[in-house]
Amino acid sequence: MKKVAVLLAPGFEEAEAIVTIDILRRLQIEVETLACAESRAVVSYHDVPMVTDNTLEARRDAFYDAIVLPGGPQGSVNLAASAAVVQFVSRHDDAGKLICPVCSAAARVLAGNGLLKGRRYVCSGELWQTITDGEYVDAAVVEDGNLISGKGLGHIFDFAFTLSARLLDDDIPVRDHADHIYYPW
Protein backbone atom coordinates (compact mmCIF):
# COMPACT_ATOMS: atom_id res chain seq x y z
CA MET A 1 0.00 0.00 0.00
CA LYS A 2 1.28 3.47 -0.90
CA LYS A 3 1.85 5.88 1.96
CA VAL A 4 1.64 9.69 1.88
CA ALA A 5 2.70 12.26 4.47
CA VAL A 6 0.76 15.54 4.55
CA LEU A 7 2.82 18.22 6.32
CA LEU A 8 0.71 20.69 8.28
CA ALA A 9 2.25 23.83 9.74
CA PRO A 10 0.31 26.51 11.64
CA GLY A 11 -1.67 28.52 9.10
CA PHE A 12 -2.05 25.68 6.55
CA GLU A 13 -4.81 25.97 3.92
CA GLU A 14 -7.33 23.57 5.39
CA ALA A 15 -9.36 22.82 2.27
CA GLU A 16 -6.24 21.97 0.24
CA ALA A 17 -5.20 19.55 2.97
CA ILE A 18 -8.59 17.99 3.71
CA VAL A 19 -9.69 17.44 0.10
CA THR A 20 -6.35 15.84 -0.75
CA ILE A 21 -6.46 13.61 2.34
CA ASP A 22 -10.08 12.65 1.59
CA ILE A 23 -9.48 11.69 -2.05
CA LEU A 24 -6.34 9.70 -1.24
CA ARG A 25 -8.02 7.78 1.57
CA ARG A 26 -11.12 7.05 -0.54
CA LEU A 27 -8.76 5.43 -3.05
CA GLN A 28 -7.21 3.27 -0.30
CA ILE A 29 -3.95 5.22 -0.17
CA GLU A 30 -2.60 5.47 3.36
CA VAL A 31 -2.23 9.05 4.59
CA GLU A 32 -0.42 10.22 7.69
CA THR A 33 -0.84 13.84 8.73
CA LEU A 34 2.27 15.29 10.37
CA ALA A 35 2.31 18.45 12.46
CA CYS A 36 5.29 20.65 11.73
CA ALA A 37 5.05 22.08 15.22
CA GLU A 38 5.73 20.97 18.78
CA SER A 39 2.30 19.43 19.29
CA ARG A 40 -0.07 17.41 17.14
CA ALA A 41 -2.65 20.21 17.39
CA VAL A 42 -2.33 22.65 14.49
CA VAL A 43 -4.59 25.59 13.66
CA SER A 44 -5.30 26.30 10.00
CA TYR A 45 -5.40 29.49 7.94
CA HIS A 46 -9.07 30.02 8.77
CA ASP A 47 -8.72 29.04 12.45
CA VAL A 48 -9.84 25.45 12.10
CA PRO A 49 -8.07 23.34 14.74
CA MET A 50 -6.84 19.95 13.59
CA VAL A 51 -5.14 17.15 15.48
CA THR A 52 -2.65 15.33 13.26
CA ASP A 53 -1.70 11.66 13.32
CA ASN A 54 1.82 12.48 14.48
CA THR A 55 4.50 15.15 14.52
CA LEU A 56 7.20 15.52 11.90
CA GLU A 57 9.78 15.27 14.68
CA ALA A 58 8.47 11.83 15.70
CA ARG A 59 8.46 10.59 12.07
CA ARG A 60 11.54 12.40 10.74
CA ASP A 61 13.30 9.14 9.80
CA ALA A 62 10.26 7.56 8.12
CA PHE A 63 9.96 7.26 4.34
CA TYR A 64 6.78 7.88 2.36
CA ASP A 65 5.88 7.45 -1.30
CA ALA A 66 4.77 11.08 -1.47
CA ILE A 67 5.01 14.27 0.56
CA VAL A 68 2.13 16.77 0.27
CA LEU A 69 2.76 20.39 1.23
CA PRO A 70 -0.50 22.39 1.44
CA GLY A 71 -0.26 26.14 1.00
CA GLY A 72 -1.79 28.93 3.01
CA PRO A 73 -0.01 32.27 3.33
CA GLN A 74 1.30 31.60 6.83
CA GLY A 75 1.37 27.83 6.48
CA SER A 76 3.81 27.88 3.57
CA VAL A 77 5.98 30.50 5.33
CA ASN A 78 6.11 28.24 8.40
CA LEU A 79 6.96 25.16 6.33
CA ALA A 80 9.70 27.05 4.45
CA ALA A 81 11.26 28.32 7.69
CA SER A 82 11.53 24.84 9.21
CA ALA A 83 14.92 23.17 8.80
CA ALA A 84 13.25 19.86 9.67
CA VAL A 85 10.74 20.26 6.82
CA VAL A 86 13.45 21.22 4.33
CA GLN A 87 15.59 18.23 5.35
CA PHE A 88 12.59 15.85 5.23
CA VAL A 89 11.51 17.04 1.78
CA SER A 90 15.08 17.03 0.46
CA ARG A 91 15.70 13.46 1.67
CA HIS A 92 12.51 12.25 -0.03
CA ASP A 93 13.31 14.19 -3.21
CA ASP A 94 16.82 12.70 -3.35
CA ALA A 95 15.23 9.24 -3.04
CA GLY A 96 12.90 9.95 -5.99
CA LYS A 97 9.72 10.05 -3.90
CA LEU A 98 6.88 12.31 -5.05
CA ILE A 99 7.12 15.89 -3.83
CA CYS A 100 3.71 17.57 -4.03
CA PRO A 101 3.37 21.27 -3.15
CA VAL A 102 0.08 23.13 -3.52
CA CYS A 103 -0.59 26.85 -3.91
CA SER A 104 2.20 28.95 -2.38
CA ALA A 105 4.22 25.93 -1.16
CA ALA A 106 6.10 25.43 -4.46
CA ALA A 107 7.34 29.02 -4.39
CA ARG A 108 7.92 29.46 -0.69
CA VAL A 109 9.00 26.02 0.49
CA LEU A 110 10.71 24.52 -2.55
CA ALA A 111 12.03 27.56 -4.45
CA GLY A 112 12.72 29.36 -1.19
CA ASN A 113 15.10 26.56 -0.22
CA GLY A 114 16.62 25.71 -3.61
CA LEU A 115 14.54 22.53 -3.99
CA LEU A 116 12.86 23.14 -7.35
CA LYS A 117 16.11 22.19 -9.10
CA GLY A 118 15.09 23.63 -12.46
CA ARG A 119 11.90 21.59 -12.70
CA ARG A 120 8.63 22.85 -14.14
CA TYR A 121 6.05 23.82 -11.49
CA VAL A 122 2.94 25.88 -10.79
CA CYS A 123 2.08 28.01 -7.78
CA SER A 124 -0.54 30.54 -6.77
CA GLY A 125 -0.64 34.24 -7.54
CA GLU A 126 2.39 36.17 -8.66
CA LEU A 127 4.91 34.35 -6.46
CA TRP A 128 6.51 32.78 -9.53
CA GLN A 129 7.80 36.14 -10.78
CA THR A 130 10.80 36.20 -8.43
CA ILE A 131 11.73 32.52 -8.71
CA THR A 132 14.81 31.55 -10.67
CA ASP A 133 15.10 27.97 -9.39
CA GLY A 134 12.50 26.42 -11.71
CA GLU A 135 10.29 26.97 -14.75
CA TYR A 136 6.77 28.29 -14.05
CA VAL A 137 3.92 26.79 -16.07
CA ASP A 138 0.44 28.30 -15.81
CA ALA A 139 -1.70 25.17 -15.43
CA ALA A 140 -3.96 23.54 -12.83
CA VAL A 141 -1.42 20.79 -12.10
CA VAL A 142 2.13 20.43 -13.37
CA GLU A 143 4.14 17.20 -13.33
CA ASP A 144 7.90 17.12 -13.85
CA GLY A 145 9.66 13.96 -12.81
CA ASN A 146 8.84 13.33 -9.17
CA LEU A 147 7.40 16.85 -8.67
CA ILE A 148 3.62 17.28 -8.83
CA SER A 149 2.53 20.84 -8.09
CA GLY A 150 -0.98 22.24 -7.84
CA LYS A 151 -1.97 25.84 -8.55
CA GLY A 152 -4.28 26.27 -5.57
CA LEU A 153 -7.56 25.57 -3.87
CA GLY A 154 -9.70 25.97 -7.01
CA HIS A 155 -7.80 23.08 -8.61
CA ILE A 156 -7.38 20.85 -5.57
CA PHE A 157 -9.50 18.00 -6.92
CA ASP A 158 -7.36 17.88 -10.09
CA PHE A 159 -4.25 17.84 -7.89
CA ALA A 160 -5.57 15.08 -5.60
CA PHE A 161 -6.73 12.89 -8.49
CA THR A 162 -3.46 13.37 -10.39
CA LEU A 163 -1.45 12.41 -7.31
CA SER A 164 -3.69 9.39 -6.73
CA ALA A 165 -3.26 8.20 -10.32
CA ARG A 166 0.53 8.48 -10.06
CA LEU A 167 0.60 6.58 -6.77
CA LEU A 168 -1.69 3.82 -8.04
CA ASP A 169 -0.09 3.66 -11.50
CA ASP A 170 -3.63 3.35 -12.82
CA ASP A 171 -6.08 6.01 -14.02
CA ILE A 172 -9.12 3.70 -14.13
CA PRO A 173 -10.00 3.53 -10.40
CA VAL A 174 -9.22 7.23 -10.09
CA ARG A 175 -11.50 8.13 -13.01
CA ASP A 176 -14.19 5.83 -11.63
CA HIS A 177 -14.01 7.59 -8.29
CA ALA A 178 -14.04 11.03 -9.90
CA ASP A 179 -17.20 10.00 -11.78
CA HIS A 180 -18.66 8.63 -8.53
CA ILE A 181 -18.38 12.05 -6.85
CA TYR A 182 -19.55 13.86 -10.02
CA TYR A 183 -16.17 15.43 -10.71
CA PRO A 184 -15.14 15.72 -14.41
CA TRP A 185 -11.48 14.64 -14.13
LOVO-746528 format. One record per residue (C-alpha): z, y, x; residue in one letter. Coordinates in steps of 0.25 Angstrom, whole numbers, plus 2048, in hexadecimal, padded with zeros to 3 digits. Each point is the difference from the previous one (the first is absolute). Example, Ala and Ser with C-alpha at 12.3 -4.5 7.8 and 13.67 -1.06 7.14 Angstrom:
81F,7EE,831,A
7FE,80E,806,S
***
This chain:
800,800,800,M
7FC,80E,805,K
80C,80A,802,K
800,80F,800,V
80A,80A,804,A
800,80D,7F8,V
807,80B,808,L
808,80A,7F8,L
806,80C,806,A
808,80B,7F8,P
7F5,808,7F8,G
7F6,7F5,7FF,F
7F6,801,7F5,E
806,7F6,7F6,E
7F3,7FD,7F8,A
7F8,7FD,80C,E
80B,7F6,804,A
803,7FA,7F3,I
7F1,7FE,7FB,V
7FD,7F9,80E,T
80C,7F7,7FF,I
7FD,7FD,7F2,D
7F2,7FC,802,I
803,7F8,80D,L
80B,7F8,7F9,R
7F8,7FD,7F4,R
7F6,7FA,809,L
80B,7F7,806,Q
800,808,80D,I
80E,801,806,E
805,80E,801,V
80D,805,807,E
804,80E,7FF,T
806,806,80C,L
809,80D,800,A
7FD,809,80C,C
80E,805,7FF,A
80E,7FC,803,E
802,7FA,7F2,S
7F8,7F8,7F7,R
801,80B,7F5,A
7F4,80A,802,V
7FD,80B,7F7,V
7F1,803,7FD,S
7F8,80D,7FF,Y
803,802,7F2,H
80F,7FC,801,D
7FE,7F2,7FC,V
80B,7F7,807,P
7FB,7F3,805,M
808,7F5,806,V
7F7,7F8,80A,T
800,7F2,804,D
805,803,80E,N
800,80B,80B,T
7F6,801,80B,L
80B,7FF,80A,E
804,7F2,7FB,A
7F1,7FB,800,R
7FB,808,80C,R
7FC,7F3,807,D
7F9,7F9,7F4,A
7F1,7FF,7FF,F
7F8,803,7F3,Y
7F2,7FE,7FD,D
7FF,80E,7FB,A
808,80D,801,I
7FF,80A,7F5,V
804,80F,802,L
801,808,7F3,P
7FE,80F,801,G
808,80B,7FA,G
801,80D,807,P
80E,7FD,805,Q
7FF,7F1,800,G
7F4,801,80A,S
807,80A,809,V
80D,7F7,800,N
7F7,7F4,804,L
7F9,807,80B,A
80D,805,806,A
806,7F2,801,S
7FE,7FA,80E,A
804,7F2,7F9,A
7F4,802,7F6,V
7F6,804,80B,V
804,7F4,808,Q
800,7F6,7F4,F
7F2,805,7FC,V
7FB,800,80E,S
805,7F2,803,R
7F9,7FB,7F3,H
7F3,808,803,D
800,7FA,80E,D
801,7F2,7FA,A
7F4,803,7F7,G
808,800,7F3,K
7FC,809,7F5,L
805,80F,800,I
7FF,806,7F3,C
803,80F,7FE,P
7FF,808,7F3,V
7FE,80E,7FE,C
806,809,80B,S
805,7F4,808,A
7F3,7FE,807,A
800,80E,805,A
80F,802,803,R
805,7F2,804,V
7F4,7FA,807,L
7F8,80C,805,A
80D,807,803,G
804,7F5,809,N
7F3,7FD,806,G
7FE,7F3,7F8,L
7F3,803,7F9,L
7F9,7FC,80D,K
7F2,806,7FC,G
7FF,7F7,7F4,R
7FA,805,7F3,R
80B,804,7F5,Y
803,809,7F4,V
80C,808,7FC,C
804,80A,7F6,S
7FD,80F,7FF,G
7FB,808,80D,E
809,7F8,80A,L
7F4,7FA,806,W
7FB,80E,805,Q
809,800,80C,T
7FF,7F1,804,I
7F8,7FC,80C,T
805,7F2,801,D
7F7,7FA,7F6,G
7F4,802,7F7,E
803,805,7F2,Y
7F8,7FA,7F5,V
801,806,7F2,D
801,7F4,7F7,A
80B,7F9,7F7,A
803,7F5,80A,V
7FB,7FF,80F,V
800,7F3,808,E
7FE,7FF,80F,D
804,7F4,807,G
80E,7FD,7FC,N
802,80E,7FB,L
800,802,7F0,I
803,80E,7FC,S
801,806,7F2,G
7FD,80E,7FC,K
80C,802,7F7,G
807,7FD,7F3,L
7F3,802,7F7,G
7FA,7F4,808,H
80C,7F7,801,I
7FA,7F5,7F8,F
7F4,800,809,D
808,7FF,80C,F
80A,7F5,7FB,A
7F4,7F8,7FB,F
7F8,801,80D,T
80D,7FD,808,L
802,7F4,7F7,S
7F2,7FB,802,A
801,801,80F,R
80D,7F8,800,L
7FB,7F5,7F7,L
7F2,800,807,D
7FB,7FE,7F1,D
7FB,80B,7F7,D
7FF,7F7,7F4,I
80F,7FF,7FC,P
802,80F,803,V
7F4,804,7F7,R
805,7F6,7F5,D
80E,807,801,H
7F9,80E,800,A
7F9,7FC,7F3,D
80D,7FB,7FA,H
807,80D,801,I
7F3,807,7FC,Y
7FD,807,80D,Y
7F1,801,804,P
801,7FC,80F,W
***
